[in-house]
Amino acid sequence: MENETKETELRNYTPHTVTVIVDGETAIELPAEDVIIRCDEDDEVVNTVNIDGREYEIVRRIYGNPFVCDIADARAEIIADNEKMALPAEVEGVLYVVSFIAAQGMKKVGRTDFVTTLGRVMDPKDPKKFLGCTGFGTL
């Protein structure tokens, strides 16, 4: 008996459309939801350096618990606790497309129902223009 691959639904929790390009053709075009998954962030000073007579802190950014917020709020440096929503429930057959940073937070809390984009496809006429990705990966 052959292994049957179950159909998987993708939900895009990044702030932009995710386009997967295979063999030069658009295979998937997944619009963004109205919300995004982000993570709490903390900075830990690990060193101080002196450059041209001025001190600069070198920090390690620590990504904490993931949360959902409106896309409009996601651009804020600090998101108020009352603007943070719970992660969507885990649903069999559903994967959430998230940023690499959000993936770190989701992994940290034991979630496995997420993917990040993988591989870059650039416009051959304009090598600075990003067209999409080649697939999905996980941590």
Residue pairs with C-beta under 8 A, 6 or more apart in sequence:
6 93
7 93
8 93
8 94
8 95
9 93
9 94
9 95
10 18
10 28
10 30
10 94
10 95
10 96
10 97
10 115
11 33
11 88
11 94
11 95
11 96
11 97
12 18
12 30
12 31
12 32
12 33
12 97
13 32
13 33
13 35
13 36
13 37
13 68
13 96
13 97
13 98
13 102
14 32
14 36
14 97
14 98
14 99
15 32
15 36
15 71
15 74
16 32
17 29
17 30
17 31
17 32
18 28
18 29
18 30
18 32
18 97
18 117
18 132
18 133
19 26
19 28
19 29
19 30
19 131
19 132
19 133
20 26
20 27
20 28
20 29
20 30
20 117
20 132
20 133
20 134
20 135
20 136
21 27
21 121
21 131
21 132
21 133
21 134
22 134
22 135
26 132
30 97
32 71
34 70
34 71
35 68
35 69
35 70
35 71
35 85
36 68
36 69
36 70
36 71
36 74
36 102
37 66
37 67
37 68
37 87
37 96
37 98
37 99
37 102
37 105
37 106
38 66
38 67
38 68
38 69
38 74
38 79
38 99
38 101
38 102
38 105
39 63
39 64
39 65
39 66
39 67
39 101
39 102
39 104
39 105
40 63
40 64
40 65
40 67
40 105
41 61
41 62
41 63
41 64
42 61
42 62
42 64
43 59
43 60
43 61
43 62
44 59
44 60
44 62
45 57
45 58
45 59
46 58
46 59
46 60
47 57
47 58
48 55
48 56
48 57
48 58
49 55
49 56
49 58
50 56
63 101
63 104
63 105
63 108
64 105
64 108
65 105
65 108
65 109
66 87
66 102
66 105
66 106
66 108
66 109
66 111
67 79
67 84
67 85
67 86
67 87
68 84
68 85
68 86
68 87
68 88
69 79
69 83
69 84
69 85
70 83
73 79
73 83
87 106
87 109
87 111
88 96
90 111
90 113
91 113
94 113
95 113
95 114
95 115
95 136
96 106
96 113
96 114
96 115
97 114
97 115
97 116
97 117
97 136
98 106
98 114
98 115
98 116
99 116
100 116
102 114
103 114
103 115
103 116
103 138
103 139
104 139
106 113
106 114
107 114
107 139
112 138
114 138
115 136
115 137
115 138
116 136
116 137
116 138
116 139
117 133
117 135
117 136
117 137
118 133
118 134
118 135
118 136
118 137
119 133
119 134
119 135
120 130
120 133
120 134
121 130
121 131
121 132
121 133
121 134
122 128
122 129
122 130
122 131
123 129
123 130
123 131
